[in-house]
Amino acid sequence: MDFLLLHIPSSSEIEAEKIKLIKLSYSHWVQTDLFTLNWWILLFSTIIPYFIWWKLVDKNRFFELFSYGLICASIAMILDVMGTEMILWDYPDKFLPWIPPLIPADFVVIPISAMLIYQYFNKWTSFLFANILWAIVFAYIIEPIFSYLGMFKLGSHWLHTYSFIGFFFLGIFLKLFMEWLKKKAETPC
């Protein structure tokens, strides 16, 4: 019951601490992130995939593929926020000081690559194979490279294998969910 005896901060005290954190975070970003190699990697990984996707996307299935990507980005963001809040992993470098550092991965690289796999591998057999490769690339190639560069830190209770499992099931869930949505859209009310 010690927690009942602790000082409970007021909203103004919390706001004051947030202001300190914002200033500290901005100072850190200017001094250690801005214009470094990692910052340039984040910049290019935020912009270039959209140009690649726009060239490759099947414009006849644009709404379906874009919806798939939005659902993927939403789930990736939720899972990433949960993982970083639970200190299972961390992203030390930020592209911009006022947005979460996981934006380039969650809103760009992961959904765009997932959309392309969904677009090019329609049959379940080929999709499963591509999805396994996608999970391997992210968990065992991209994460370790980003770890080596100091852009991604694994917590003491997380392994790349857990990421592989997460990416694999994310892909499966997305395909199942999109098939369900398409059936719902095709059947009359």
MARKEKE-971747 format. One record per residue (C-alpha): x, y, z. Coordinates in steps of 0.001 Angstrom, whole numbers, plus 500000, padded with zeros to 6 digits. Example, Ala and Ser with C-alpha at 12.3 -4.5 7.8 and 13.67 -1.06 7.14 Angstrom:
<atoms>
512300495500507800
513670498940507140
</atoms>
This chain:
<atoms>
500000500000500000
503031502297499729
501708503600496432
498888505335498314
501405507380500315
503336508646497290
502908512145495947
500384512172493125
501478514776490576
499013517386489399
498365517962485702
500393521183485840
503374519288487331
503088516685484564
502913519439481947
506029521101483394
507916517790483163
506704517315479586
508078520746478682
511437519757480169
511360516514478194
510511518336474947
513456520708475432
515779517847476343
514605515786473366
515036518697470933
518510519436472252
519450515763471908
518085515657468346
520020518763467235
523266517605468857
523233513876468092
520719513023465318
520355515837462798
522379515336459580
524138512186460806
524339509068458620
521394507597460526
519349510749459983
519967510549456218
518981506869456227
515732507802457999
515101510619455494
515612508395452457
513680505484453957
510773507859454554
510658509316451031
512066506870448460
509721503916449161
506711506054448211
508186506729444758
508952503040444273
505465502084445425
503796504622443134
505687503197440146
504783499583441041
501273499818442501
498456498332440461
496346501467439916
493266499311439197
493487497899442748
494599501162444338
491818501420446926
492234497789448008
496028498019448224
495986501396449946
493454500094452477
495701497100453089
498629499458453691
496651501699456047
495540498727458132
499123497433458164
500481500840459225
497880501156461983
498651497732463425
502422498244463083
502162501582464901
500087500144467754
502464497206468200
505524499449467980
504167501892470555
503390498986472868
506855497490472353
508698500750472949
506561501645475970
507292498232477481
510999498761476665
511119495614474520
512940497658471875
513834501271471203
514631503670468383
517359506034469637
517499508197466493
514714510488465349
514071511842461886
512214514837463361
512167515776467039
508411516147467370
507300512845465806
507887509336467123
511047507749465729
509130504725464460
507217506633461748
509594505729458856
509219502030459640
505548501895460630
504075504285458079
506441503750455180
508745500747454882
506610498052456543
503243498902454902
504715499593451459
506607496308451395
503502494515452727
501318496110450027
503689494980447299
503710491420448612
499920491440448797
499718492835445259
502150490433443590
501360487215445471
497616486565445154
497543482826445752
497897481659449339
500865479362448594
502938482066446943
501778484629449513
502883482400452418
506310481927450855
506691485676450187
505394486488453665
507985484192455258
510734485890453224
509355489310454211
509432488353457903
512972486953457548
514215490115455819
512788492429458478
513624490316461532
516982488850460586
518448491365458118
516983494861458553
516696494785462364
520297493554462854
521629496145460373
519717498894462159
520948497514465492
524535497648464224
524001501261463138
522529502101466553
519125502960465069
517300500068466726
517945498583470162
516588495296471361
515507495198474967
516707492437477241
513410490528476827
513140490622473040
514734488554470283
514768488901466506
512881485602466399
509953487260468186
509989489939465499
509979487235462818
506908485657464406
505230489069464675
505901489997461043
504765486566459853
501455486706461710
500923490353460758
501071489369457087
498723486414457588
496236488499459571
496265491289456972
495558488923454081
492775487140455986
491252490446457048
491357491876453508
489742488745452099
487005489050454714
486525492757453909
486329492055450176
483692489357450739
481695491722452944
481875494450450291
480719492064447554
477736490627449419
474590492752449508
473315493900452879
</atoms>
